[in-house]
Amino acid sequence: MKFIQYLFHWLYRLARHNNEFLLLIKFVESFVSKVLSVFMIGIIFFALYDIGIFLVEEWLTHSTDPLRDRLFEAFGLFLNVLIALELLDNITAYLKNHVIQLELVIVTAIIAIARKIIIFDLKKNTTDELMLISVAILLLAFSHVLISKRKR
């Protein structure tokens, strides 16, 4: 408890001096971004491992037609890696420019929703859910067009 009181007191004193406080904020942002990058790299390697295990199991257990019944699950695993790479790209762009690039965020969201559509199972989900996903992807595509036009 004493440590927390000391920390808040130190932050309060630091906040009274704008330049030092802004330096602290930049340091914290940079540190957190780097930690997120390391975690994202770990997630990407774990996802690659997961794909490898999935494919090996499919090839070993289904000798006549591997992936026949679980092809969309395999696509979902591949798209998970692409989404993770896009998130890593977002973090990297933030580390370089210290600005969140909206276009990258929208492209990542489009890939994530495209993944949802690709692995969509009409037996498990309703058509209403598919329509809502479709509306979301249309709005994201429209947002991407607007941002692209603004950049030009």
N, C-alpha and C positions, 0 to 999 in steps of 0.2 A: 504494500500500500504506500509506503514511504517513497518507493521508486517512482510510482505513478505520479505522486504529488510533485516530486522533484522534476520529473519529465515535463509536466504541464507548466510548472513554474519557469523552467528553462525555455520552453516554447513560447510562453507569454513574453518573457524578456526579449527573445529573439524576434518575435512578431513586431515589437515596437521599433525595430530597425529594419526597414523595408528591404534594403539590398541583401542583408544577410539572410533574411527570411526567404526571399525569392531564390537565393542560391540553394538553401535547404530544400525548397520545393523542387527545383530542377534536379537536385541530387536524388531525391526520393523517387521522382518520376523516372529518371534514368535507371535507377536500381531496380525498381519494380518491373520496368519494361524488360530489362535483361533477365531477371528471374523468370518472367513469363516466357521469354524466348527459350530459355533452357528447358522449362517444363514442356513447352510445345514441341521441342525437338524430341524429348523423351516420349511424348504421346505419339509423334509420327513414327518413331522406331517401334513402339509397341503396336501401333496399327499395322505396320508392315509385317511384324512378327505374326499378328493375328491373321492377316491375309495368307501368309505362308502356311500356317497351321491349317487353316480352312481349306486351302487348295490341296495340300497333301492328303488331308483326311478324305476329301471328295474323290481324289484320284485313287486312293487305296481302297475305299469302301464301295465305290460304284465303278466296277470294271468295264461295263458296257457303255454307259453314257454318263461320264462325270458331269456334275453341275446341272444336270437336266432339270431337276426339281428345285434347285436352290440357286439358279442363275442370278435372280434379282438380289438375293442376299449377297452374292459375290460382288455385284455392281455397287451395292450399298457400302461394302467394305472399301472398295476402291475409291468411291466418292468421299468417304470419311477421310482418307489420306489427302485427297485434293482440297477438302475444306480445311484440314489442319495446315496444309501448306499455304493456303490463302491467309489464314489467321496469322501464321508466322510472317508472311509478307506484310500484313498490316502492322504487326509489332515492329518489324524491321524498318518499315517506312516511317513509323513514329519515332524510332530511335534516331534515324537520319535527319528528319526534318522537324521533329517536335510538334507535328501537326497531324491530326487524324485525317487521313485522306478518305473522304466520303465515297468517292468512286470505288475504291478498293473494298470498303465495307459493304456497299451495295452489291458488288460482284460476288463477294463471299456469301451474302444472303441469297442471291439468285442461285448459286451453286447448291447451297443447303436446301433450298426449296425444290430445286430440280432433282436432288437426291430423293427427297420425299415423294415426288411424283413418280420417279423411276421405280422405286420399291413399293409403291402404293398397291395394296391388296384390296380389291373390291369385296372379297369375301369377309374381310375383317373390319373394313371401314365403310362408311356410308358415302353416297354420292354428294351429300351436302359438304362433307369434309373435303372431297376432291374439288368442289366448286370454290370453297373458301381458299384452298391452296392456290387454285387458278387465279383468283382475284388478287391474292398476295403477290404472285409472280408477275401479273400484269402491272400492278402498281410499282413494283420494284423495277421492272423494265422501263416503265414510263419515267421513273425517277432517274434511271441511268441515262436515258435519252436527254432529259433536261440538264443533267450535270455535264454530259458530254458537249452539249451545245454551248453551255456557259463557259467551258474551258476553251473552246475555239474562239 
